[in-house]
């Protein structure tokens, strides 16, 4: 943190935040735009093969953008308190700003990956409900898991260098 007590996020965290806002806007747009075109019930639960096994009211579609917004706000608030996070090295006066910047980027990346997954899920539910698809791809969960692992690995590797 700077002497003024304000957290200065890095360029990458800022770009990730812009991408996150775009994803949130797209998510709200998808829910509003397709709501009138959907049947009264949409698939909401899927088995391990991606086949729909439960349906709910199409109003459930609005849970996705609201959930993404709540998660984003929570992660944003967490990111604003970098001193409360755990670091792989001791935080000193010399590395404090860099560690906080790295942790900010990590949290922004996790926020974006989470919201892209929510958007992907919402989009697929719309496509299935409209008859354009028969189910989710069983491998769709591996993509965010791998992205979060890559983000975490990169962040911790860079933080270790700072220690």
N, C-alpha and C positions, 0 to 999 in steps of 0.2 A: 504494500500500500504506500501511497505517497505521503508526504508530510501533512497534507490536508486531510488525510483519513479516507480519501476516496479510492475506490478500487478502479484501476485502469486496466480494462481488458485489452487483450491483444487484437491485432488485425484479423486473425483467423476466427477468434471468438465472435468478433463483430460481424464478419461475413456469415458465420454459421447462424447468428441471430437473425440476420436479414433473410437467409434461406428458411429459417424456422417460421418467421412471420408469413412468408409466401406460402409455405405448406399449410399453415393454419387458415389463411384466406382461401386456398384451394379447397380445403376440407369443408369449410362453411359453405362455399359455393356448391360443391358436389351435393351436400345434404339439401340445400334449398332448391337447387335446380332440378334434381331428380325426384324430389319428394312427390310431386304431382303425377309423375309417370309410373311410380311404383305400384304394385298390387298392395292390397291392404295388409298382407303379411309378408315379411322378408326373412330369409334365413339368417339366423343369428348364432347358432352353434354348429360346429363341424366335428366330424370324427377324425381320426388320425390320417385317413386317406383324403380328407378335404371335402367329404360329402356332407351336405347339410343334414342335420339331424333334429333341429328345433327351429321353429319360426316364431316371430313376435310381430307386433304392430310396426308398421313402417315408420311411426314416430320414433322408434328406437334408433333410427338412423342419426338423430340429433345428439344421441349420447356420445358419438364419436368425436365431433368437433368440440363438444363441451369437455369431454375427458382430456383431449389434447390441450385445451386451453388451461384447465386446472393443473395438469402435469407441468406445463410450461411455466406457469406462475410459481408453482412450488420449487421447481428447479432454478428458476431465476432468483428466487429469494434465498435458496441455499447458496447459490453462486455469489451472492452479495456478502456472505459471511465466510470468506476463505480461511480465516483463522480457526474455524471450527472443524475443518477437514483434516484428515490424516494424510501425511506425506511420507514418502519412502526415505526421506532424509530429514535431518534436523533443520528447522527453519531458523535462519540467522538474518541479521540485518543486510548482509551482502546478497543473499539469495531470495529474500522474501518476495520482492516484486516479481521476479521471474517465476517463482513457484506459484504464486497467486495467479499470474497470467496463464501458466500452463494448466492449472486446475480449472480456471475459468473456461478455457478452450475445451477441456475434457467434458465439463458439465454441459456446455453448449452443444457439443457433438452428440452426447447422449440424448439431450433434448430433441435434437433434429432427427436422430435415428428412431427414437420412440415415436415421434409424430409422423414420420414417413411410414412406419409400420402401421400406425392407426389409419393413415390415409389409404394405404394399400388395402387394408382390411375393409374399410368403408367402400372403396371403389369396387372391390371384388363382390361384396354383398350386393351392391347396386347392379353389377353386371349379371350376377346369378339370378337376382329377382326379376330382371328384365328378360331373362332367357338367353343372354349372350354367352353364358358360361355355365358349366354344370357343377363346378366346385372349386375349392381352393387348391392350389398346388401344394402337395405335402412338403415340399422343400422350402416353402416361403419363410418359415421361421429361422432357417439357417442363415439367411442373409443378414438380418439385424444382429444375430448372435455373433457372427463373424465381424461385422462392422464395429460393434461395441468392444469386442476383444481387441481388434486392431487399434481403436482409439485409446483404450486403456493401456495397451502395451506401449504404444508410442509416447503417451503422456508420462508413464512411469519411467520409461527409458530416459526421456529428456530430463525429468526431475532428478533422477539419480545422477546425471551428469552435473547438475547444478550443486549437488551436495558435496 
